[in-house]
């Protein structure tokens, strides 16, 4: 397992940011994928943010015939909630997220002011890190995603007030809506109260979803206090 920070794109929306968003891309993409989202969120100018867009390592992906591409973990079956997907890959990527958080702490940004977010496979890692590491995060965002290895249900996160934003397309044929619903139900059964949004779309984002995410981000205690 690497102990180095992943390569990443860094974007600051204002001087001396005290809040950070770590955004993880989906399978086969890279950190550039969601950089254009930043202005679309239309967040308050008085809330300077540091956005970090890490690049996943290049690895063979079993369901794609072993083709090498950027991925946070291997996908060994289209049955995404099947036990044994790639537990080591998941753990390694969660560890990479923790190293990014530690680096941000060293740069003066408290964990309480860090939001984890991700789309598809990146969202799976964001949710797993938030649920299994008991981090006092500002919140966690999972878009068009699910919790991998959910059969283990090994949640150490005890802060049931942790803000969670989940959104999914009702026509998603990559991460089926049933997996997203199962993730929501798993979180509810564990005592969490995730915000839940669905949209008539496939494996993608839409303008209504981005607007809802922006409003949710501005409602977070850590972010709203800073933008007053």
N, C-alpha and C positions, 0 to 999 in steps of 0.2 A: 504493500500500500504506500502510495506517495505521501510524503509529508509536506509537499510544496503547495503553494496556493495555485489554483487553476488560473490560466490566462483569462483576462476579462476586459470588458469595456467599462470605462468609468465616465459618468456624466453627472455634473453638478448643476442644479438649477439656480443656484445663487451662492454668494460668498459664505464661507465658514458654516457649512451645513452641520446640524446637530442631530439629524435624522437620516436614516438610510433605508433604501429598498433594495433587497437582493432578489433579482428576477432570474429564474432558471428556465431555459428554453426547452422545446420538445425534441423528440428523437429526430436525428438527421439535420437539424438546424444548427445554429450557433448563437452566440450572444448578440449578434447584430439583429436578430429576428424581431426583438421587441423594443429596440431603441426608438423607432418611430412612435411608439405608444406614449412616450413621455409628454409631448405637447398635447396629445389628444386627451390626456387626463384632465387638463385645464385646472391644475391645482393652484392654490393661492400663491401669488408671487412672494408674499411675506413668509412663506414656508420653504426655505431653501433645503433641498433634498440631494443626497448623493445616491444616484442609481448605479448599481453594479450589475453587469450582465456577464456572468462567467460562461466560458466555453466548456462544454463537457468533453471528456477525453474521447479519442477515436478508438472504437472497439468493434469487433465482429458482432453482428446482430443475427441471432439464429433464425428468426422468422423471415428475415430478408436474405436467406440463403447464405448466411455467413458474411455478407458484404460489410466492409468496414465503414463506419460512419460515426458521427458524434452521438454519444448516448450516455446517459447517466447510469444505465445498467443494461444488461442483455435482456431481450425479450425472447423467451424460449418457447412460448406458446401463445396463441391468440386467446386462450382462456386466462385473462389477465389477473384474475383473483386466485389462480391455482397456486397452492403452496409450492415453494421451490423455484419461483421465477428466476431470481438471481440474487440471493440474499447477500452475497459478498459484494456484488456491485452496488446494491442499495446502501450497504453499510459504508463502503468507501466513499460514495457520493455524499452521504450525510456527514461523514468526517470532513470532507472538503468544505461543506457549508459551515461547519463549526470553525474551521480554520479561518474562513473569511470573517465570521463574526468576531473571533478573537482579534484579528487584525484591525477591524473597525473599532473594537474596544480600545486597543492600543492607540488608535488615532483620535480618541476622545468621544466616540459615539457609544452611548450605553446600550446594552442589549434591549432595554425597555423602549428604546427609540428606533429599533430595527424591525422592519416588516419583511417577512419571507413571502415570496410569491413565485408562482410557476404555472406553466401551461403544459398539459398532457404529462409526459414523463417528468418534466421539470416540476410540475405541480405535485406529482407523486413523491418526489424527494422533499419538497418544501413541507408537505403535510407530515411525512414520516419524521423529518427532523423536529418539527414543532411538537409532535405528539410523543416522541420517544426520548427526548432530551431534557424535558422539564425546563425549557428556556423561558425567561420572563419577557417574551417578545411583545412588541406593540400589536402584532396580529399576524395572521397567515392567510394567504390567498391560494386557492386551488381552482384553476380553470380547465374545464374539459379533462378531468383527471379522476384519480381514484387513489386509495391507499394500497400499495403493493404489500404482499405477504400478510394480508389482513387476517388470515386464519390465526396468526399468532396473537393478535390483539394485545401486543405488549406495549401498552401505553404507560409511560412514567409521568407524563404531563399531568400535574394535579391542579393547575389553574383553570378550573372549569369556566371561568369568566374570560378566558383567552378569546379575543375576537377572531372569528373564522368566516371567510367569504368563499362560498362555493357557487360555481355557475357551470352550466352544461347545455349543450345543444340537444334538443329532443330528436334530431335527425342524425346524430353522431353515429357513424358506422365504423369508427376506429376505436374509440373508447365508448362502448355501448352505454346508453343511459342507465341500464340496470346496474352497472358497476358504480356509477356516480350515486345512484339512489342507495346502494348498499353501503357506500362510504358515509353518506349522510346519516343513515340509520345507525351505523356503528358508532359514529360520534355522539349521536343523541343518546344511545344506550349507555355510553361512557360518561354522560353528564354534561356534555358540551352543548352549546346552543348556536350552531352555525347559521349564518345568513345563507339562504338558498334561493338561487335564481335559475330559471330555465328559459331558453329562447328557441324559436323555430329555425334552427340552423344546424349545420353539420359540425365537423371537427374544426372549429374556427372561433373567431371573436366577432362581435357585432357592435354597432355604435351604442345601442341601448345598454349592452353589457358594460362597455367602457364608462358610460355615464353613471351607471349604478355603482361600479367599482370606485369611481372618483368620489361619489357622495359618501360611500362607506369609509373610504380612507380619511376623508375630512371629518368623519364622525368619531374617529379613534381618539381616545383621551390624549395620547401622547402627541398626536398630530394637530388636533384641534386647539390644544392649549398653546402650541407653538405659533399657530397662525393668527391668534387673537391680536 
